[in-house]
Amino acid sequence: MIKQTLNQKLLQKLSPQQIQLMKLLQIPTIELEQRIKQEIEENPALEEGKEEAPDSDLEYEDKSEVSEAEQEFDISDYLDDDMPSYKSQSNNYSADDEEKAVPFSQGKTFHELLDEQLGLRRLSETEMAIAKMLIGNIDENGYLRRESDALVDDLAFSQNIHVNEEDIERIIEVIQEFEPAGVGARDLRECLLLQIERKDTGDISVYTAKKILEDFFEEFTKKHYSKIQKKFEIDDEDLKDAIEEIIKLNPKPGNSMKESSRDFQAIIPDFILNENEGELELSLNSRNAPELKVSRGYEQMLRAYAESKSKNKAEKDAILFVKQKIDSAKWFIDAIKQRQQTLLFTMNAIMEYQKDYFLTGDETKLKPMILKDIAEIVGLDISTISRVANSKYVQTNYGIMPLKYFFSESLSTDSGEEVSTREVKKILQEAIDGEHKKKPLTDEKLAALLKEKGYNIARRTVAKYREQLGIPVARLRKEI
């Protein structure tokens, strides 16, 4: 049996303004500029520029004669005669104030260059259609990852062109003759072979390198050099020369050209941190503090409405639209202001927490720090701190670094002192950089080395830190 009941629930819901602020917090400076441009395009009541002085000689009608429609809102709330200037502008400046634009280089993309080379080939209409489809399927690294049978099906379904796998393979061979060398390969082995085949095969080192790639590629990737030497009957010096030829090859030919199809985004620091006579000075990048204001034209519309004696339905609808746009503009300006304050509070807390590092630049001075530590200092939620730290950068005397760089877990030494895992990783990096490459240090030896220094860490933990540093296992670090 279906029954209707009435229940009371206490729920906490985020307002549109809070949602807007959270979204603004997590975007970096360069995206903020685009977000502001988008808001200005969508909301004509929002403008860039300094706030103008309000008109003091305008008077408004007697509020006792306000109609029912006008009582839904107070017009004076939308006119900025008494609005403090800090509500719509910012005076936060930094050393980079004069920088007004970010230069972006323009050029032909990787795929456009392949299309240009295709135009120089004499191909039939069908062959040209196959070639264009193949180029469209080459990824940014220069590889053709799809199987020939799948490409045959694509042509049949999308362009009603019926070919066989041999036709596809023939055109692939044409594309593999294009620049850069190695483009159109299906895997790494084929890519390297395409490149080395263009070299002088009269050179014994090049010839040996080619034979290694053809017959012993798996052994080469696993650095089983003894098997290769035994097969070719060569000494260490000859093998080393052949390996050097292979190392010169480019595993990602698509990225070898300046005009790569990959998009690169300029890094703009969100904060500027300078050290001056032992004192740290923090400022917000001026790009984070744009000058925004509510359109005077929209305010004048409200003034005209307030002074109007006859108010028809069309005028009331128009003024409600104006009210909505001004509301939205004010919310956005306040959200930008709150973003600035939250960013500064959070970065200031990080700066004080890691003061020793910012004064010296020594990684071993970095203290263990997690999101909760900063959240407790500034009195904000951990999720808010996470949004602030996401994709944000600070310019220091030691380079531009992401905020996430300063967060790390802690571990205890034999003496009971808490240290940052970043300190352990730095010791690992230095140990591996200084190892004998013919006999690289295994994870067990690295763990023993750390133990000697007072860091009692298990081998599996050492392996985890090594992988986080992007360092391969000892066998793959071995050199001849």
Summary of the structure (lengths in Angstrom):
residues: 480
radius of gyration: 32.3
end to end distance: 81.5
largest distance: 105.4
contacts: 1286
relative contact order: 0.11
helix: 53%
strand: 8%
